Amino acid sequence: MKPLQMVDLQRQYQKIKPEMDAAIQAVIDSAAFVKGAQVEQFARNLEAYTGAKHVIPVANGTEALQIALMALGLRPGDEVITPTFTFIATAEVVALLGLTPVVVDVEWGTMNMSVEAVRKAITPRTKAIVPVHLFGQCADMEPLLNLAREHHLYVVEDTAQAIGARYTFSDGRTAQAGTMGEIGCTSFFPSKNLGCYGDGGALFTNDDTLAESIRVIANHGMKVRYHHDMIGVNSRLDTIQAAILDTKLPHLDEYIAARQAAADYYDRAFAGNEHILTPERAAYSTHVFHQYTLRLVGVDRDQVRARLTEAKVPAMIYYPIPLHLQKAYQDPRYKAGDFPVAEKLAACVLSLPMHTELDDEQLAYITQQVISAVNA
Ligand SMILES: *Cc1c(COP(=O)(O)O)cnc(C)c1O
């Protein structure tokens, strides 16, 4: 059996090596390392794939989130609602900009932001909601968008883990993750579902004015060269990374299908085990399985993980500490016990290897080892 990894990027590369090497070589030959033609070409192709009117590539997903909040003109003191069970980037940029992060609890089954919790967290100072489509499945966007409309709030989707996931509205209309709110932000970190060979990110928007602001902010606040109308940042996607992404984009649907097939295997193998709760599949969204995350009940998660490590099955805890319990984000408004679902998840989640190259032999071994580790 091939050794197990959380993510196997080597074998994925080997399958597309000739076209990938040629794409990278073309950039080196052109020496257009910054703002080369491949950047715009990739952006146009990703617009076609996602259905977003504008895709604006930037340096990474965290900066995409920061630029989004800057483009919306949020001011210090404005409150931004985000789930407490997520990767830190979401709240980090809120805090960096002097905005006030307001965290809310998540749902036990989907592990995504609870819309009811958002409703209760809205105050006269609330300006934006940042749902995270965690692990590859959309948060419940329709009630969230309705709530935002009712209270005149912006919605910025963090779709770093969910590129290609599709949400279905009650009237049957569908939309891709990242294209439903005012702005969507994604990451092309190597292990993400569409990953480059370094750092990368992008913003999605259907709004022409916002697209223009985003482009200006990402380019030092500069529309006319050396004329700075606003304070911006320097956030660019390198041409080599754009060429890599443009080479991988036509494969994204098969990559997603491979992840879904692995997830289906896991679901079947764990069905009915009293200690293992598999990820809930919401009726309103497809799941692109950036992570396959179990909730372990009635067993010691850390012991299970230790047994898996012994058996050479990697498993990770995404995420062990909710935002409101992180040292840097301590806030007199929050204390342990305030967000019971997130705290319970932090103590019981375990993510299994999930990537495009898992074969049946590996899946059989992983599932056998997980089952014997929880039953030990
Ligand atoms: C990866 C990730 C980010 C940040 O992306 P970077 O490109 O690493 O800056 C933001 N939010 C979530 C939910 C992520 O998973």
Ligand as a Chemical Component Dictionary entry (heavy atoms), coordinates in Angstrom:
data_LIG
# 
_chem_comp.id                   LIG 
_chem_comp.type                 NON-POLYMER 
_chem_comp.pdbx_formal_charge   0 
_chem_comp.three_letter_code    LIG 
# 
loop_
_chem_comp_atom.comp_id 
_chem_comp_atom.atom_id 
_chem_comp_atom.alt_atom_id 
_chem_comp_atom.type_symbol 
_chem_comp_atom.charge 
_chem_comp_atom.model_Cartn_x 
_chem_comp_atom.model_Cartn_y 
_chem_comp_atom.model_Cartn_z 
_chem_comp_atom.pdbx_ordinal 
LIG C1 C1 C 0 -7.218  28.436 4.006 1  
LIG C2 C2 C 0 -8.264  29.301 4.594 2  
LIG C3 C3 C 0 -8.160  30.702 4.608 3  
LIG C4 C4 C 0 -6.900  31.456 4.288 4  
LIG O1 O1 O 0 -6.299  31.194 3.116 5  
LIG P1 P1 P 0 -4.732  31.519 2.895 6  
LIG O2 O2 O 0 -4.607  31.454 1.432 7  
LIG O3 O3 O 0 -3.967  30.454 3.610 8  
LIG O4 O4 O 0 -4.461  32.875 3.435 9  
LIG C5 C5 C 0 -9.229  31.427 5.068 10 
LIG N1 N1 N 0 -10.346 30.838 5.525 11 
LIG C6 C6 C 0 -10.475 29.501 5.554 12 
LIG C7 C7 C 0 -11.745 28.916 6.053 13 
LIG C8 C8 C 0 -9.440  28.685 5.097 14 
LIG O5 O5 O 0 -9.589  27.356 5.150 15 
# 
loop_
_chem_comp_bond.comp_id 
_chem_comp_bond.atom_id_1 
_chem_comp_bond.atom_id_2 
_chem_comp_bond.value_order 
_chem_comp_bond.pdbx_ordinal 
LIG C1 C2 SING 1  
LIG C2 C3 SING 2  
LIG C2 C8 DOUB 3  
LIG C3 C4 SING 4  
LIG C3 C5 DOUB 5  
LIG C4 O1 SING 6  
LIG O1 P1 SING 7  
LIG P1 O2 DOUB 8  
LIG P1 O3 SING 9  
LIG P1 O4 SING 10 
LIG C5 N1 SING 11 
LIG N1 C6 DOUB 12 
LIG C6 C7 SING 13 
LIG C6 C8 SING 14 
LIG C8 O5 SING 15 
# 
